[in-house]
Amino acid sequence: MYAYATGRVLDSTVVVIDGRTGERLSSQALASRMRYGVGRFSSALALYVAMMQGAMGEWLETITAASNSSRN
């Protein structure tokens, strides 16, 4: 059986920049996230928001690790 579904992919890179000097402190590519919509939650915006909410923890961990390593 085949069911049509609309999907989206979120590719993201976290770049940490020193606010005073503008120097790039670190750059970390994160794992791609894929989401397929079903029913009323298949709009591009709904899929985007769901992926962003799922990725937020990983982004914060990456930013924290980069800022801790730049202090040492």
N, C-alpha and C positions, 0 to 999 in steps of 0.2 A: 504494500500500500504506500502511496506517495501523498504526503501532506505538504502543501505550500507554506513556507514560513519566510518571513523577512528577517534578515540578520544584520548585525553590525559588529565591527571589530574596533577595539580601542588599543592603539599602540601609544605608549607614553614613555617619555624620558624625563627624569628629574634632574634639573641643573641647579646647583647651589652656587650663588654669586655673592661675593663680599659686597655689602652695601656701601662701603666707604671707597674701596679701590676699584670696584667693578671687575675684579679678578674672578675667574671661574674657579671655584674651589673643588667641585666634583661634578661628574656627569654619570648618571646611572640609568641605563635602559631597563625598563621593567617588562615583565612578561605580558604578552598580548592577552587581551580578554575578548571573548566572543559571546554574543548573546543573541538568541533568536526569539522573536516575539510571537506570542500566541494570543489570539482573540483581541481584546481591547487594549492590551499592553504591547502592541506591536508597532506603535509609532516610533519614529526615529528619536524623538525627544525622550520618551519613556525608556527606551533601551539605553540611551546615552546616560540618563540620570542613574539608572540601575547599575551600569558599569562604573560610573564615577564613584558612587557610594561604596561599591565593592572594592575599589582600588585605593580609597582614601587611607586606610590603615597602612598599606604597603608604602604609600607615598610618605606618610609621616615617619615611619620607621627609617626610610632611606634618608630623609632630610635630617633626622636626629643623629643617625650614624655619621653623616657627612659633617655636621656641625661639631660633633664630639671629636672627630679625628682632626679637624682643623684647629681645635684649641690646644692640641698636644704639641 
